[in-house]
Amino acid sequence: MDSDKLKRLSQLLDDAIQQLADSREFAKITKLQRLLDIARRVLLQEGGCALLEARAQRMEEAGVFDGSDWAQPQTLVPSLTTYSLKSPDAPTVVIEAISELRLLAIALGEYIHPHMSAEQAHHYLTQVLAINLELLFGAPSEAEREQQGRLALATRSFYRHLAERIGYEHIIDQLIEEIWRILQQRPIQVDSVKQMVTQIAVCQTNPEIDLGVSGQGADRLISSLYGPTQACREDPGIAVYRERLEAMDGGALQYEATGFARAMHDTGLVSPYHPILLRHLLEQGDYLLSEALGLSSTGRDCLLCYGDLVRATIDQAIFPETAQGIYGLALMLERGILYQPALAPALWRQLALPVSPYCQERLTLIFGSQPAPSAWLMQGVLCMLGQPLGVGQGNNPTCQSARALSMWAYSDPDYLLQMVVWAARDDEIIIHFEGQPISSRESEGGVASDIPMDLDPVSLLVVPHLDRIYAEMGRRCIDREGDPHRWVNPEFHGWWSGRGFRINVDVATGQLWELDDFLRHFYASYHPYYNGNQPLIHPQPAGIAVTDSAARFVGWHAITILRVTLDPKEVMRVYFFNPNNDSGQDWGDDVLVSTAGKGERFGEASLPFEQFASRLYIFHFDPLEPGELARVSEDELQRVKDRIVKSWGADRLPADELQASHF
């Protein structure tokens, strides 16, 4: 009987897909509603997921995702799937399920998608399954049953279908591998990682879940959050751990301090128990505080010089909810930047900063009411100063603003703190462009159409202002010939951005332009063998043509060139900062961006010089610095040009060059 019902629904679904595909624009909404209603009924049937998966490509081509957040699968965020699948709105649940079944078809090679590769789809679904492990193994909560009814069970059968098609053995082990890969980059935002670790811990302690031999490498991750030391090994709770600390002598406290520090620096994650220890040690002297932060001689010296500031910071900003600020504080001390004359006074000002009602409301909306918004903001400041290469742009087209924050935290931290003050206290930032002030309050909209929400506390408040100012700078260059980045980047990012500028794309036509000169100039400016072995002094803004794993052009993207040097295997590499939250990417044609194992520092991405040059389209340089353009060999340039033409430059070669070229 059920098979007959599914057969009838299958026919209805095929008819609904065809009607949607054939309908005119004004009638599509009615046809879409009918299609989603039938798809919901299919989803509730045994075998329904396979039926929808087989039709995923046809549904997308018919327009089921048109005009929605699911229209561009390459921009979807795994962490948001939880909200869609638990939504009381049935069409939202259904369209999310269809979207993920579409990605499953892509991942398994059943659907060749123009904007997403099989590897990207598989990677995305692995993260989705990891984040939603409770949907895979747990029963619906009372709230879910009340709000979703039978759909709450359907989402679970849907997730079992995903897991079975991808393979259960991949989920936990790939998740653990994925977590370590992300943590190697030391991002500021680790909430999604903590969520994944928590789900693994829940699965491991659930007697009804048999993971087999999977998940063997999870212990270090779980213990770093919930039991870094013997006194909190069984995750006893904050109150119990506080009582245990009261009973400890100096030796036991030192054992606790070194245990927490080791776990924190090993993973980049901070346990909620760590702030309890730090606050207990405020009255115990500098030595134990230094041990708990895991400081080297540089950090210890900084702590001794600025002990009052560090203690005030811990007292006002470090709580279990803001525990990640401890890692930022430790790395900030290790950088030694407090010795810059402006930093300590600026941080004292930050501790006493009156945060505007609007900013308090935004911080509370995203991070909660406990602790106070000022504590969340201070945590963000500590993380950004300690991890300037851990800044991420979230799911927003604001790579320029994220890059600026990272660059200021890296090169000019007191300027960054001034930006935070203006944004958080005054709800306005003013930056001068060629002598004329630009106010974020008076500027029109920026690159982002919505106010970014998925950001760290500092970015949350500052990026909307920077985005509007950056866009206004671009508008003021609209009548100038060439690319506006030539004038905007140095004014926006700082005086150290080179006033020399090269681009290899003609702005008017989009065709490749003066490619040989561009590449020779880049080698002469950045490659140590051609620039007199001059290391890069200040990070420089640059633009890359991002490609997917099939080497297809995806879009233009802002990055920062940090340094160029030989890696451990004597390969000349460019080390750069990518603000897109995860730098490890496959750009096609064997261009695999590395984030660890090739001499990278935390937060850096790297590529061999030739491969990086093949994706570069904009760079800045000092026009007064000498370089030897003629010394770059034709063979080396040809290899770079071959990679360009095989990837993002495939349709950009001018006709005359195409005929004359041997590449």
C-alpha positions in Angstrom: 0.0 0.0 0.0 2.8 2.4 0.9 4.6 1.7 -2.4 1.4 2.5 -4.3 1.1 5.7 -2.3 4.7 6.7 -3.1 4.2 5.8 -6.8 1.2 8.2 -6.9 3.1 10.9 -5.1 6.0 10.4 -7.5 3.7 11.1 -10.4 2.3 14.1 -8.7 5.8 15.4 -8.0 6.9 15.0 -11.6 3.8 16.8 -12.8 4.4 19.7 -10.3 8.1 20.0 -11.3 7.1 20.2 -15.0 4.3 22.8 -14.2 6.8 25.0 -12.3 9.3 24.8 -15.1 6.7 25.7 -17.7 5.0 28.5 -15.7 5.5 32.2 -16.3 7.1 34.4 -13.7 3.9 35.7 -12.2 2.5 32.2 -11.7 5.6 30.6 -10.3 4.8 31.2 -6.6 1.5 29.2 -6.8 3.2 26.3 -8.7 6.1 26.4 -6.2 3.7 26.1 -3.2 2.1 23.1 -4.7 5.4 21.5 -5.5 6.7 22.1 -1.9 3.4 20.6 -0.5 3.8 17.4 -2.6 7.5 17.2 -1.6 6.6 17.4 2.0 4.2 14.5 1.6 7.0 12.6 -0.2 9.5 13.3 2.5 7.1 11.7 5.1 7.1 8.4 3.2 9.6 5.6 3.5 11.8 5.9 0.4 10.8 9.5 -0.2 14.3 10.9 0.3 15.7 8.7 -2.5 12.8 9.8 -4.8 13.5 13.5 -4.1 17.3 13.0 -4.5 16.7 11.5 -8.0 14.8 14.6 -8.9 17.0 17.3 -7.2 18.6 18.5 -10.4 15.2 18.8 -12.2 13.7 20.7 -9.3 16.6 23.2 -9.2 16.5 23.7 -13.0 12.7 24.2 -12.7 13.4 27.1 -10.3 12.5 25.7 -6.9 15.3 27.8 -5.3 15.0 30.9 -7.5 15.0 34.1 -5.4 15.8 32.3 -2.1 18.8 31.9 0.1 19.3 28.4 -1.4 19.8 29.7 -5.0 23.6 29.8 -4.7 24.8 26.6 -3.0 28.4 27.8 -2.9 27.3 30.5 -0.3 25.4 28.3 2.0 26.5 28.1 5.7 26.4 24.6 7.4 25.6 26.0 10.8 22.4 27.6 9.6 20.8 24.3 8.6 19.9 23.5 12.2 17.5 26.5 12.3 16.0 25.6 8.9 15.4 21.9 9.7 13.9 22.7 13.1 11.7 25.5 11.8 7.9 25.3 12.5 7.4 26.5 8.9 7.0 23.4 6.8 8.1 24.9 3.4 11.4 26.0 5.0 12.1 22.5 6.3 11.2 21.0 2.9 13.3 23.4 0.8 16.3 22.8 3.1 15.9 19.1 2.7 15.6 19.4 -1.1 18.7 21.6 -1.1 20.8 19.1 0.9 19.6 16.2 -1.3 20.7 18.3 -4.3 24.1 18.6 -2.7 24.1 14.9 -2.1 23.5 14.3 -5.8 26.4 16.6 -6.6 28.7 15.0 -4.0 28.0 11.5 -5.5 28.6 12.7 -9.0 25.0 12.3 -10.1 24.6 16.0 -10.8 27.4 18.1 -12.3 26.6 21.6 -10.9 28.0 24.7 -12.6 28.8 26.4 -9.3 29.8 23.6 -6.9 32.2 20.7 -7.2 31.6 17.2 -5.8 34.4 17.8 -3.3 32.8 21.0 -2.1 29.4 19.4 -1.7 30.8 16.4 0.2 32.7 18.7 2.5 29.6 20.8 3.1 27.4 17.8 3.9 30.0 16.3 6.2 29.9 19.5 8.3 26.1 19.6 8.2 25.9 16.0 9.5 28.4 16.8 12.2 26.6 19.9 13.4 23.3 18.1 13.4 24.4 14.8 14.9 21.5 15.0 17.4 19.1 14.8 14.5 20.9 11.6 13.4 20.9 9.8 16.7 18.5 11.5 19.0 14.7 11.6 19.3 12.7 14.8 18.7 12.4 17.1 21.7 8.9 18.0 23.0 9.3 21.5 21.5 10.1 20.0 18.1 7.2 17.6 18.2 4.9 20.4 19.3 6.1 22.8 16.5 6.8 20.4 13.7 4.6 17.4 14.3 5.4 14.5 11.9 8.1 16.6 10.1 10.3 16.3 13.2 10.5 12.5 12.5 10.9 13.1 8.8 14.0 15.3 9.3 15.6 12.4 11.2 14.8 9.8 8.5 16.2 12.4 6.0 19.4 12.7 7.9 19.7 8.9 8.1 19.4 8.8 4.4 22.2 11.4 4.0 24.5 9.5 6.4 23.9 6.1 4.7 24.6 7.5 1.3 27.8 9.3 2.4 28.8 6.5 4.8 28.6 6.6 8.6 32.2 5.8 8.9 33.1 9.2 7.4 31.0 11.3 9.7 32.8 11.1 13.0 36.3 10.5 11.8 36.0 13.2 9.0 34.5 15.5 11.6 37.5 15.1 13.9 39.9 15.6 11.0 37.9 18.7 9.9 38.0 20.1 13.4 41.8 19.8 13.7 42.2 21.3 10.2 40.2 24.3 11.2 41.9 24.7 14.5 45.3 24.6 12.9 44.3 28.0 11.4 43.4 29.4 14.8 40.2 31.3 14.0 38.8 33.8 16.5 35.3 32.4 16.1 35.2 28.8 17.4 31.6 28.4 18.4 30.8 26.0 15.6 33.9 23.9 16.4 32.9 23.8 20.1 29.4 22.7 18.9 30.9 19.9 16.9 33.1 18.7 19.8 30.1 18.7 22.1 28.1 16.6 19.6 30.9 14.1 19.5 31.0 13.9 23.3 27.3 13.4 23.5 27.5 10.6 20.9 30.4 8.9 22.7 28.5 8.9 26.0 25.2 7.6 24.6 25.0 3.8 25.1 22.5 3.5 22.2 25.0 4.8 19.6 27.5 2.4 18.3 30.4 4.3 16.7 32.5 1.2 16.2 36.1 2.1 15.8 35.2 5.7 14.8 36.0 8.7 16.9 39.2 7.4 18.5 41.0 10.8 18.1 38.3 12.9 19.8 39.5 12.5 23.4 42.0 15.4 23.2 39.4 17.8 21.8 36.7 16.8 24.3 39.1 17.0 27.3 40.4 20.4 26.1 36.9 21.8 26.7 35.4 19.7 29.4 38.2 18.2 31.4 41.7 19.6 30.8 43.0 18.8 34.3 42.5 16.1 37.0 40.3 18.4 39.1 37.7 18.8 36.4 38.2 15.6 34.5 34.7 14.4 34.9 33.2 17.8 34.0 31.8 18.5 37.6 30.3 21.9 36.9 31.6 25.4 37.7 30.4 25.5 41.3 32.1 22.2 42.3 35.3 23.2 40.5 35.4 26.5 42.3 35.1 24.7 45.7 38.0 22.3 44.7 40.2 25.3 43.9 39.6 26.7 47.3 41.1 23.6 48.9 44.2 23.5 46.8 47.8 24.4 47.9 50.4 26.1 45.7 51.6 22.9 44.1 48.2 21.7 43.1 47.3 25.1 41.7 50.5 25.0 39.6 49.5 21.6 38.3 46.1 23.0 37.3 47.6 26.1 35.7 50.0 24.1 33.5 47.3 21.7 32.5 44.9 24.4 31.3 47.7 26.2 29.5 48.9 23.1 27.7 45.3 22.2 26.5 44.7 25.8 25.4 47.8 26.2 23.3 47.6 22.7 21.9 44.1 23.2 20.4 43.3 26.9 20.4 40.2 26.1 22.4 39.6 27.4 26.0 37.7 25.4 28.6 34.9 27.2 30.5 36.7 26.1 33.7 39.8 28.1 32.7 38.3 31.5 33.7 37.4 30.1 37.1 41.1 29.2 37.7 42.3 32.6 36.4 40.0 34.6 38.6 41.1 32.5 41.6 44.7 33.2 40.8 44.3 37.0 40.6 45.4 37.2 44.3 48.0 34.5 44.0 50.9 36.4 42.4 52.3 36.7 38.9 54.0 33.3 38.6 50.9 31.2 38.7 49.0 33.6 36.5 51.8 33.3 34.0 51.7 29.5 34.2 47.9 29.5 33.6 48.3 31.6 30.5 51.2 29.5 29.2 53.5 32.4 28.7 57.1 32.3 27.4 59.8 34.7 28.7 58.4 37.5 26.4 54.9 37.1 27.7 56.0 36.9 31.3 58.0 40.1 31.1 55.0 41.8 29.6 52.8 40.5 32.4 55.2 41.8 35.0 55.3 45.2 33.4 51.5 45.5 32.9 50.2 43.3 35.8 47.5 45.8 36.9 46.1 46.1 33.4 46.1 42.3 32.9 44.3 41.7 36.2 41.7 44.4 35.5 41.1 42.9 32.1 40.6 39.4 33.6 38.3 40.8 36.3 36.1 42.7 33.9 36.1 40.6 30.8 37.0 36.9 31.5 34.1 34.7 32.4 33.1 31.1 31.4 31.0 32.6 28.5 34.0 34.7 27.3 36.6 32.1 28.0 38.1 32.3 24.5 39.4 35.8 25.5 42.1 34.0 27.6 43.8 32.7 24.5 43.6 36.1 22.9 45.1 37.7 26.1 48.0 35.1 26.2 48.9 35.7 22.6 48.6 39.4 22.9 51.2 39.3 25.8 53.4 37.0 23.7 53.4 39.5 20.8 54.9 42.1 23.2 52.7 44.9 21.7 51.9 46.3 25.1 55.4 47.9 24.9 54.1 50.2 22.2 53.4 53.5 24.1 49.8 53.9 23.0 48.6 50.3 23.7 48.3 50.2 27.5 46.5 53.6 27.8 44.2 52.5 24.9 43.3 49.2 26.7 42.6 51.1 29.9 40.3 53.3 27.9 38.6 50.2 26.4 37.9 48.8 29.9 36.1 52.0 30.9 34.5 52.6 27.5 30.7 53.5 27.6 29.1 51.4 25.0 26.2 53.0 23.1 22.7 51.6 23.6 22.6 50.5 20.0 25.8 48.6 20.3 24.8 47.1 23.6 21.6 45.9 21.9 23.5 44.3 19.0 26.0 42.5 21.3 23.2 41.2 23.5 21.2 40.0 20.5 24.1 37.9 19.2 26.0 36.9 22.3 23.4 37.0 25.1 22.9 39.2 28.2 25.5 37.4 30.4 28.1 38.8 30.9 27.7 42.5 30.0 28.1 43.7 26.4 31.3 45.5 27.4 32.8 42.2 28.5 32.0 40.5 25.1 33.5 43.5 23.3 36.7 43.3 25.4 36.9 39.6 24.7 36.7 40.4 21.0 39.5 43.0 21.4 41.8 40.6 23.1 41.2 37.9 20.5 41.8 40.3 17.6 45.0 41.7 19.1 46.2 38.2 19.9 45.1 36.6 16.7 45.2 39.2 14.0 45.2 36.4 11.3 42.1 34.8 12.9 39.6 37.4 11.7 36.8 36.1 9.5 34.3 37.8 7.3 31.5 35.4 8.0 28.9 34.8 5.3 29.2 38.4 4.1 30.8 40.1 1.0 33.0 42.2 3.4 36.4 40.8 2.7 37.9 44.3 2.4 36.7 45.3 5.9 37.8 42.0 7.5 41.2 42.4 5.8 41.5 46.0 7.2 40.8 44.9 10.7 43.3 42.1 10.5 45.9 44.4 9.0 45.4 47.0 11.7 45.6 44.4 14.5 48.8 43.1 12.9 50.6 46.4 12.1 48.8 49.3 13.9 46.9 47.9 16.9 46.3 51.3 18.6 44.6 52.5 15.4 42.3 49.4 15.6 41.4 50.3 19.2 40.6 53.8 18.1 38.2 52.4 15.5 36.5 50.2 18.2 36.0 53.3 20.3 34.4 55.3 17.6 32.1 52.5 16.5 31.1 51.3 20.0 30.8 54.7 21.7 29.9 57.1 19.0 28.1 54.9 16.4 30.2 56.6 13.7 33.6 56.2 12.1 35.2 59.0 10.1 38.1 58.1 7.7 39.7 60.6 5.4 40.0 60.0 1.7 42.5 62.3 -0.1 42.0 64.9 2.6 38.2 64.8 2.7 36.4 63.2 5.6 34.0 60.3 5.0 31.5 59.6 7.7 30.0 56.1 8.1 26.8 57.7 9.4 26.4 59.9 6.3 27.5 57.4 3.7 25.1 55.3 1.6 24.9 51.5 1.7 28.0 49.4 1.5 28.9 46.1 -0.2 26.8 44.0 2.3 23.0 44.3 1.6 22.2 43.2 5.2 23.8 44.1 8.5 26.4 41.3 9.1 25.5 39.1 12.2 27.8 36.1 12.1 31.0 37.9 13.2 33.2 38.3 16.3 32.3 41.1 18.7 34.7 43.7 17.3 33.8 42.9 13.7 30.1 43.0 14.6 30.3 46.6 15.6 33.0 47.9 13.3 32.5 46.2 9.9 29.2 47.9 9.0 30.9 51.3 9.4 34.0 50.2 7.4 31.8 48.7 4.7 29.9 51.9 4.1 33.1 54.0 4.1 34.9 51.6 1.7 31.9 51.7 -0.7 31.8 55.5 -0.5 35.6 55.7 -1.4 34.8 53.6 -4.4 31.9 55.9 -5.4 34.3 58.9 -5.3 36.5 57.2 -7.8 33.8 56.2 -10.2 34.7 58.7 -12.9 38.4 57.8 -12.8 40.0 55.6 -15.4 41.1 52.2 -14.3 40.4 50.2 -11.1 39.3 52.2 -8.0 41.5 49.9 -5.7 44.5 52.0 -6.9 43.3 54.9 -4.8 41.0 53.3 -2.3 43.3 50.6 -0.8 46.2 52.9 0.5 43.7 55.4 1.9 41.5 52.7 3.5 44.1 50.3 4.9 47.0 52.6 5.9 50.1 54.5 4.9 52.1 51.2 4.5 50.1 50.1 1.5 52.2 50.7 -1.5 51.2 53.6 -3.7 52.4 51.7 -6.8 49.6 49.6 -8.3 49.3 46.9 -11.0 46.3 45.1 -12.4 46.3 42.5 -15.2 42.6 42.9 -16.2 41.3 45.7 -18.3 38.5 47.1 -16.2 36.4 48.2 -19.2 36.5 44.9 -21.1 37.4 42.3 -18.5 40.1 41.0 -20.8 43.7 40.2 -19.7 45.9 43.2 -20.1 49.7 43.6 -20.1 50.1 40.2 -18.5 53.8 39.8 -19.1 54.6 43.2 -17.6 52.3 42.5 -14.6 54.0 39.2 -13.8 57.5 40.5 -14.2 56.7 43.5 -12.0 55.2 41.1 -9.3 58.3 39.0 -9.3 60.6 42.1 -9.2 58.6 43.5 -6.3 58.0 40.4 -4.1 60.3 37.5 -5.1 63.5 37.6 -3.0 65.6 36.3 -6.0 64.6 39.4 -8.0 64.2 42.2 -5.5 67.6 42.1 -3.9 66.5 39.6 -1.2 64.4 42.4 0.5 61.8 40.8 2.9 58.3 42.2 2.9 58.2 44.8 5.7 54.4 45.6 6.0 51.6 43.3 4.9 50.2 44.4 1.5 46.7 44.3 0.1 46.2 42.2 -3.0 43.4 40.8 -5.1 43.0 37.3 -6.3 40.8 35.6 -8.9 39.3 32.7 -6.9 38.6 29.5 -8.7 36.9 26.3 -7.7 38.3 22.8 -7.7 37.6 22.6 -11.5 39.6 25.8 -12.0 36.5 27.7 -12.9 36.3 31.4 -12.1 34.3 32.1 -8.9 34.9 35.8 -8.2 37.4 38.5 -7.1 38.6 38.4 -3.5 40.7 40.6 -1.2 43.6 39.0 0.6 46.8 40.2 2.3 50.3 39.2 1.2 52.3 38.7 4.5 55.7 37.3 3.5 57.5 35.5 0.7 60.2 33.0 1.7 61.5 29.4 1.2 59.5 26.7 2.9 61.1 23.7 4.7 61.5 22.0 1.4 63.3 25.0 -0.2 60.3 25.9 -2.3 59.6 29.7 -2.6 56.2 30.3 -1.2 53.8 33.3 -0.7 52.3 33.3 2.7 49.0 35.3 2.8 45.9 36.0 4.9 42.6 35.1 3.5 39.6 36.6 5.5 37.0 34.0 4.2 37.0 31.9 7.5 38.7 28.9 6.0 41.9 29.3 3.9 42.4 25.6 3.0 40.9 25.4 -0.5 41.3 23.6 -3.8 41.6 26.2 -6.6 41.9 23.6 -9.4 44.7 22.6 -11.7 46.6 21.3 -8.7 46.6 24.7 -6.9 45.9 23.4 -3.4 46.1 26.2 -0.7 48.0 25.0 2.3 47.4 26.1 5.9 49.8 23.8 7.8 52.9 21.7 7.2 54.6 24.1 4.7 56.0 26.6 7.2 52.8 28.4 7.9 52.3 30.3 11.1 48.8 30.2 12.7 46.3 31.9 10.4 48.4 31.9 7.3 47.7 30.3 4.0 50.4 29.6 1.4 51.1 28.6 -2.2 54.3 28.2 -4.2 55.1 31.5 -5.8 54.2 30.5 -9.4 50.8 29.1 -8.3 50.0 32.2 -6.3 51.0 34.4 -9.2 48.6 32.5 -11.4 45.6 33.6 -9.3 46.8 37.1 -8.6 45.1 40.0 -10.5 45.9 43.1 -8.3 48.9 44.0 -6.1 50.5 47.1 -4.6 54.2 48.0 -4.4 56.5 50.8 -3.5 57.4 52.6 -6.7 60.7 53.7 -5.3 61.9 50.2 -4.5 64.2 48.8 -7.2 63.5 45.4 -8.9 64.9 43.5 -11.8 62.2 42.8 -14.3 64.4 41.4 -17.0 65.8 38.6 -14.9 62.6 36.6 -14.7 62.9 33.7 -17.2 60.5 33.2 -20.1 60.0 29.6 -19.0 58.9 30.6 -15.6 56.5 33.3 -16.9 55.1 30.8 -19.4 54.2 28.3 -16.7 52.3 31.0 -14.8 50.5 32.2 -17.9 49.5 28.6 -18.8 47.8 28.2 -15.4 46.0 31.5 -15.9 44.7 30.6 -19.3 43.6 27.1 -18.1 41.6 28.7 -15.2 40.1 32.1 -14.6 41.7 33.6 -17.8 40.2 31.1 -20.2 37.7 33.6 -21.6 39.7 36.7 -21.0 42.5 36.6 -23.6 42.2 39.3 -26.2 41.7 38.0 -29.7 45.0 39.3 -31.1 47.0 37.8 -28.2 45.1 34.5 -28.6 46.2 34.3 -32.2 49.8 35.3 -31.5 50.2 33.3 -28.3 51.7 29.8 -28.1 50.1 29.2 -24.7 
